[in-house]
Amino acid sequence: GIVTVLQIKATSPLSHNFSGTAKAGVQSMMAFYIWGNEPTIKGVLGIFAVLSGSLLYTYVKMNESNQTMHLMRSVSDVEIPKSSDN
């Protein structure tokens, strides 16, 4: 719906996919506690893989964003000499 469109507009379709997958992993963990679902080895490993991958993706994207912001600040601090031909 609207939230999906806004999230994709602010980030990317891939980031939206990662956040949805991470949300499903958290919901699965909550199911163990709330409804007493029996955890299996495969289920727990799958949730661990999903959450680990999502955290790694978030870490990488945050570093990329920080590097971009740092580069933009560095470029904006450079003074451009004025031409003396005037």
C-alpha positions as a Python dict, from the first residue, in 0.01 Angstrom:
ca = {
    (1, 'G'): (0, 0, 0),
    (2, 'I'): (97, 357, 69),
    (3, 'V'): (368, 268, 322),
    (4, 'T'): (533, 37, 67),
    (5, 'V'): (540, 310, -196),
    (6, 'L'): (681, 563, 51),
    (7, 'Q'): (946, 321, 174),
    (8, 'I'): (1060, 230, -178),
    (9, 'K'): (1062, 599, -272),
    (10, 'A'): (1285, 679, 30),
    (11, 'T'): (1517, 379, -9),
    (12, 'S'): (1508, 116, -284),
    (13, 'P'): (1311, -196, -377),
    (14, 'L'): (1594, -413, -244),
    (15, 'S'): (1596, -234, 93),
    (16, 'H'): (1219, -276, 111),
    (17, 'N'): (1259, -649, 45),
    (18, 'F'): (1522, -682, 319),
    (19, 'S'): (1306, -499, 573),
    (20, 'G'): (1006, -720, 491),
    (21, 'T'): (1214, -1036, 528),
    (22, 'A'): (1362, -917, 859),
    (23, 'K'): (1011, -837, 984),
    (24, 'A'): (901, -1192, 900),
    (25, 'G'): (1200, -1330, 1091),
    (26, 'V'): (1112, -1127, 1399),
    (27, 'Q'): (748, -1238, 1372),
    (28, 'S'): (862, -1600, 1359),
    (29, 'M'): (1069, -1550, 1674),
    (30, 'M'): (770, -1393, 1845),
    (31, 'A'): (558, -1695, 1749),
    (32, 'F'): (786, -1917, 1958),
    (33, 'Y'): (715, -1705, 2263),
    (34, 'I'): (353, -1593, 2212),
    (35, 'W'): (192, -1905, 2071),
    (36, 'G'): (439, -2159, 2199),
    (37, 'N'): (539, -2281, 1854),
    (38, 'E'): (802, -2551, 1877),
    (39, 'P'): (1133, -2426, 1731),
    (40, 'T'): (1316, -2660, 1495),
    (41, 'I'): (1685, -2653, 1413),
    (42, 'K'): (1610, -2556, 1051),
    (43, 'G'): (1367, -2286, 1161),
    (44, 'V'): (1607, -2129, 1409),
    (45, 'L'): (1897, -2144, 1160),
    (46, 'G'): (1675, -1986, 894),
    (47, 'I'): (1570, -1703, 1124),
    (48, 'F'): (1933, -1651, 1227),
    (49, 'A'): (2040, -1637, 860),
    (50, 'V'): (1763, -1389, 772),
    (51, 'L'): (1837, -1156, 1063),
    (52, 'S'): (2215, -1181, 1017),
    (53, 'G'): (2185, -1101, 647),
    (54, 'S'): (1951, -811, 716),
    (55, 'L'): (2186, -668, 978),
    (56, 'L'): (2484, -703, 744),
    (57, 'Y'): (2292, -533, 460),
    (58, 'T'): (2192, -249, 694),
    (59, 'Y'): (2551, -207, 813),
    (60, 'V'): (2684, -190, 456),
    (61, 'K'): (2415, 57, 342),
    (62, 'M'): (2476, 280, 644),
    (63, 'N'): (2851, 287, 572),
    (64, 'E'): (2783, 370, 205),
    (65, 'S'): (2552, 651, 312),
    (66, 'N'): (2805, 789, 561),
    (67, 'Q'): (3082, 781, 298),
    (68, 'T'): (2860, 962, 49),
    (69, 'M'): (2772, 1230, 305),
    (70, 'H'): (3139, 1271, 398),
    (71, 'L'): (3235, 1305, 32),
    (72, 'M'): (2959, 1561, -29),
    (73, 'R'): (3078, 1768, 268),
    (74, 'S'): (3438, 1750, 145),
    (75, 'V'): (3338, 1867, -201),
    (76, 'S'): (3125, 2151, -66),
    (77, 'D'): (3418, 2276, 147),
    (78, 'V'): (3644, 2320, -156),
    (79, 'E'): (3665, 2681, -270),
    (80, 'I'): (3665, 2744, -641),
    (81, 'P'): (3904, 3025, -738),
    (82, 'K'): (3745, 3312, -928),
    (83, 'S'): (3873, 3397, -1270),
    (84, 'S'): (4087, 3712, -1288),
    (85, 'D'): (3981, 3779, -1649),
    (86, 'N'): (3699, 4014, -1541),
}
